[in-house]
Amino acid sequence: MIKAILIFNNHGKPRLIRFYQYFAEDMQQQIIRETFHLVSKRDDNVCNFLEGGSLIGGSDYKLIYRHYATLYFVFCVDSSESELGILDLIQVFVETLDKCFENVCELDLIFHMDKVHYILQEVVMGGMVLETNMNEIVAQVELQNRMEKSEASDQ
Amino acid sequence: MPLSISLITDTVMTPSVRLQEMIRVIRSARTQGEERGIIQKECADIRAQFRQSDNGERSHSLAKLLYVHMLGYPAHFGQMECVRLIASPRYSEKRIGYLGAMMLLDEKQDASLLITNSIKNDLSHSSQYVQSLALCTLACMGSAEMCRDLAPEIERLLRASNSYIKKKATLCAVHIIRKVPELAELFTPSARSLLSEKNHGVLHGAVVLITELCEHNPDTLDQFRKAVPELVQIMKGLVTSSYSPEHNVAGISDPFLQVRILRLLRILGHNNDTASDAMNDLLAQVATNTDSSKTAGSAVLYETVLTIMDINSESGLRVLAVNILGRFLLNNDRNIRYISMTSLQKIVQSDHNAVQRHRGTIVDCLKDQDTSVKRRALELSLALVSAVNIRSMMKELLIFLSTCPPELRSQTTSGIFNAAERYSPSKRWHIDTILHVLTTCSFTRDAFWNLVMLSHFFNLSSQQPLVQVACWCIGEYGDLLLKGECEEIEPVQVTEDDVLDALETVLQSHMSSPATRGFALTATMKLSTRITDNVDRIRSIVSIYGSCIDLELQQRAVEYNALFKKYDHMRAAVLERMPVMDKNSPGHTNGDTSGENKEPDPSKPKPVEAGLLSEPASQSVQLQMKAPSGNVIPAHGLGQVTQTVVLNNPNKASLPCLFLCSCLSH
């Protein structure tokens, strides 16, 4: 199970946070800080897996992350997920964002936080992997946006 | 993947202008305080917005609130607004309403009950996108009650809808089963039929659902064993990669689905010959044909290896599997090395000898730069320690301990102690090892407690000095033993009773010398200021020894009794922890090499006849204890020691640590 998905920048500022397990707000912020603290210490040529976070899930808890330019994409998972699989999934998610935003960058995530959530919802649902085919994800997101647009123009 | 700066233009997405305006304003804040002020104002606006009647602005306000929530500001006043928006007929409002519900609500809040009806209605909405919103929300935050209520509807969607909805319904079903396990039966029939779907998303969800069902119920597991041939067929289709080119990831056809199926096969084949036989060929095929040059291939290969090792596979296949892992252990890519060690960890119990063959490489990984790799190597190394390799492994582990990152230190020391306890070739080696650990890192609870237990266990006439040292340590530092700042995953819980039991055993043992019993009694007394619950027990111990036949003990006990009764106000000060030795004070012979010293407080009792043993820390630790110079200790000499001396640990910080040099004569 995926317990949380966190995207933050090189200074630890959150750009997207999604928890699939309930945590109170201050706990959520603590988790973000702890995760940033752990992940930012890592060099660029070490592996993409981290253990040692203590706030979520006890000992069955790993951080799988990728660093793209100014952003960290961190998936907090338990042992039921394939580590290499999640690593690939992060790549799928980022490439999907790239397709939806056309050369996505941090500013896109900042100013379109809700849209990023909607895209993520087509990839992961309830902490479980939902869809991994990028074209399928993009197509569905497109149709949903079209629905919203047509509703707006009906006004 | 390079990310480039782009202008914020109206490309594919409909801009939600007000949200963007607010974000721009927030970002322009130059200090935290300024940001807080801006957000307070915005929240006030949002609150006002919510109170107004519908004017088409509500969804923008909620979007703004969710942004503010992400930054860590309170947003609970938006909960009811989510409920209202979810009930709206407009898709744009439902969309943000459901998102808000998933971010701000959970089943503990009353507001979450109010959305159950909306979800129920939306599950049978004419638009699949509205249906999908409801499914998503239910899977994220559905309470047990909601799940019970809506399970039949989900089951219906599993059977009769398009693949987009089916896919979401299967994951929703997984959530329902986790919340309400009794409902598993409801989904079992439809789960089986989902395996004949062509759509990969649905297949993937189906495999997840079946896995969940099998994990919940052994009877269901039995039923699904019949599905093994079907699963094997699906895998074969994927592996020959003519199945579906659009799911291709780096030449592997839908690796995510392959991994899921392999995991399910593992569960189905475990401890079952028929099922294992049915999948043998497939596993051999995947193991030999998968291209592992990219992550996707490696992911599939690892799952295959783990499945082979966990079912009743042929021995030839098992050998192949372990060799694959061994090969990956030597890979340059750190991710691969990490994963191969994780995999080896899973089979180290069942296939111990096979993993032992790779011990050399694993031990080398202890020296890797990457902490994650080090951590895996440590755990695996500890699992590989045996009576045969204990000496060489301990050497490596002790070297590792001296340079390991702080977050791994306590795990390393616990592991070393456990290994030493199980496989020590001799008592002396055991004690040497513990002392080596004590001097390598600063005071650790674990090290200390092990020393105490060890001396307790030995408690033989020739080991009196060791017992005395242990008693002195307990008395002086007992509070630290009990405080339990545990970095370990499974901490050793030491209770006050445990500690007092240890001291009483020494007191009562006929093998303890009078001097040793004196140490134990003094230590017990000292603990009266360091523990909280069992002071009465200490009082009774002390009063019993007031009529002891041994004059020395009797005198001590009577004096300690007096300290309890007439001088209780002085007790804490008298029994205070001994200050750190000043290396320039008289009595130092060959001065210590380095260390951090505090100036001894002149008002505290100074140690009497303290001789300093001051050989610099040598590679092999030697324990050298002088015979006690006498058994007479003046009444005021609480906490004074005549034979061992506190010396600073040259490497570490504030606490004085025992440094012992000796030749133990057995």
Interface residues (C-beta under 8 A of the other chain):
Chain A: P14 L16 I17 R18 Y20 Y22 E25 D26 Q28 Q29 D43 N45 V46 C47 N48 F49 L50 E51 G52 S59 Y68 A69 T70 L71 S82 E83 L84 G85 L87 D88 L89 Q91 V94 E95 D98 C100 F101 E102 N103 V104 C105 E106 L107 D108 I110 F111 H112 M113 D114 K115 H117 Y118 Q121 M125 G126 G127 M128 V129 L130 E131 T132 N133 N135 E136 Q140 E142 L143 Q144 N145 M147 E148 K149 E151 A152 Q155
Chain B: M1 P2 L3 S4 I5 S6 I8 T11 V12 M13 T14 P15 S16 L19 Q20 I23 R27 G56 A63 L66 Y67 H69 M70 L71 G72 P74 A75 R90 Y91 S92 R95 I96 L99 M103 D106 E107 K108 S127 Y129 L135 C136 A139 C140 M141 Y164 K167 K168 L171 C172 V174 H175 H200 G201 H204 G205 V208 E246 H247 V249 D254 P255 F256 L257 V259 R263 T295 A296 S298 A299 Y302 E303 R334 N335 R337 Y338 I339 T342 Q369 D370 T371 S372 V373 R375 E407 I489
